[in-house]
Amino acid sequence: MQIWMNIVLVIQLVSALAMIGLVLVQHGKGADMGASFGSGSAGSLFGASGSANFLSRSTAVLASVFFVCTLALAYMGNTRALAPAEAQGSSVLERAAPAASAPDAPAQIPGAIAPPAPVPAPPAAAGSAAIPAN
């Protein structure tokens, strides 16, 4: 499975780089005006308007290959991550969350000064009137 993921990843990277190159080579919409005044596009390899058509179709094909490779990588990554869950017989949502361990003492920051111990309340004076509890 790892070999197929690597192959699809290489195809995706090559198609992405080729698509970037094709987009940079294409002429913008403003270049059509200059081509109509005899810029020499009629003597090109693809003819008068074949270059734009070939480049746009090639870009569309490479975009489709890139999209299919992206979906394939997402599918393979998802099935590989779910394989241990199927062995347990439950999905991610049905599994119990791991129990958090409650520490006995609060966490100490290394190098911090410990807080002072609480001061006990003074005992009540013998001569003071206490409020009787009924």
C-alpha positions, -999 to +999 in steps of 0.1 A: +000+000+000+029+024+008+044+018-027+011+028-044+009+059-022+044+069-033+036+063-070+004+084-068+023+111-049+050+113-076+023+115-103+006+142-084+038+162-080+048+159-117+013+169-128+013+199-105+047+211-118+037+205-154+005+224-148+023+253-133+046+254-164+017+253-188-001+281-170+030+303-171+035+296-209-001+305-219-009+339-232-033+362-214-065+376-229-047+408-237-022+390-259-048+383-286-048+419-299-010+417-306-014+384-323-040+398-348-015+423-361+009+397-375+031+386-346+040+355-365+018+330-347+006+316-380+039+300-387+041+283-353+041+246-346+003+245-338-010+269-364-028+302-360-049+294-329-038+258-322-013+268-295-039+283-271-062+254-277-035+228-271-022+245-240-056+249-225-066+213-231-033+201-217-038+222-186-073+207-182-060+171-186-032+178-160-057+194-136-079+163-139-049+140-132-040+161-102-075+160-089-078+122-093-044+117-076-056+139-047-087+119-042-067+086-044-042+098-018-071+109+005-088+075+001-056+055+007-047+076+037-082+072+052-083+034+047-049+030+062-059+051+093-091+031+097-075-004+095-066-006+133-101+006+142-118-022+122-097-047+141-113-033+173-147-034+158-157+002+165-154+036+149-136+066+162-168+081+175-178+049+194-145+044+211-142+056+247-119+085+255-088+076+275-093+083+312-075+113+324-053+106+354-060+130+383-028+140+400-027+139+437-008+172+440-010+202+417+017+203+390+049+221+401+067+244+377+105+237+378+124+265+395+093+281+409+090+292+445+065+271+464+035+290+478+034+296+515+014+272+537-021+284+547-022+301+581-047+284+605-075+306+619-069+318+655-089+300+681-119+318+696-114+337+728-128+321+760-146+352+770-163+360+737-200+352+733-206+325+709-238+323+689-257+292+700-268+269+673-304+258+675 
